[in-house]
Amino acid sequence: MSTPTEWRDIQAVLDGERDELLRVLAGSDAPSEQPRPCPKCSEPMEWLAYVSDAESWRNLAGRGGYLQICRRCQVWTPLRVMVMG
């Protein structure tokens, strides 16, 4: 899967399970705009550098980029794709 469809995909990034894959984002800057409020709790969301899993990269369907997340509510915005492979 190339973009997060379940919180466990995002949690894998948060837990450091995809740190090796994050190198594909080297040289790209995180978005500079302020995160928007969470649609559920209204607290500010946070930017997260996200990469899809290793299998998606092996199948040339990998994606990397930035999205906004709310850890409390486990919601996220669509991925802003920076790299594909």
C-alpha positions in Angstrom: 0.0 0.0 0.0 1.5 3.3 -1.0 -0.3 5.7 1.3 -1.5 5.2 4.8 -4.9 3.5 5.0 -4.7 2.5 8.6 -3.2 4.0 11.7 -0.8 1.1 12.0 1.0 2.4 8.9 1.6 5.7 10.6 2.4 4.0 13.9 5.2 2.0 12.1 6.8 5.4 11.1 6.4 6.8 14.6 7.9 3.7 16.2 11.0 4.0 14.0 10.3 0.8 12.0 10.8 2.7 8.7 13.7 4.9 9.6 15.9 3.2 7.0 13.4 4.1 4.3 13.1 7.7 5.4 16.4 8.4 3.6 14.3 8.7 0.4 13.2 12.1 1.8 16.7 13.4 2.2 17.0 16.9 0.7 13.2 17.6 0.8 11.9 20.1 3.3 8.9 19.6 5.4 6.0 21.9 4.5 6.4 25.3 6.1 2.7 26.1 6.8 1.2 25.7 10.2 -0.6 22.4 10.7 -4.4 22.6 10.6 -6.6 21.8 13.6 -7.7 18.2 14.1 -11.2 17.7 12.7 -12.2 15.7 15.8 -10.6 17.5 18.8 -9.6 20.9 17.3 -6.0 20.6 18.7 -3.2 21.4 16.2 -2.1 18.4 14.2 1.6 17.8 13.6 3.6 17.2 10.4 5.0 13.7 9.9 7.6 12.5 7.4 6.0 9.3 6.1 7.2 6.5 3.9 5.3 3.5 2.8 6.5 0.0 3.7 9.5 -1.8 2.1 7.3 -4.1 0.1 5.7 -1.2 -1.7 9.2 0.1 -2.7 10.2 -3.4 -3.9 7.1 -3.4 -6.1 7.9 0.1 -7.4 4.8 1.5 -5.7 6.5 3.2 -2.8 5.6 6.7 -1.7 7.2 9.2 0.6 6.2 12.6 1.7 4.5 14.6 4.5 1.1 14.4 6.1 -0.5 15.9 9.2 -1.5 13.6 12.1 -3.3 13.9 15.4 -2.0 11.2 17.7 -4.8 11.5 20.1 -7.6 11.0 17.6 -5.6 8.9 15.1 -6.6 10.9 12.1 -4.4 12.1 9.3 -4.5 14.2 6.1 -3.8 12.9 2.6 -0.1 12.3 1.9 1.7 15.2 0.2 3.9 13.0 -2.1 7.5 14.1 -2.5 9.0 10.9 -3.9 7.7 7.9 -5.7 9.5 4.7 -6.6 
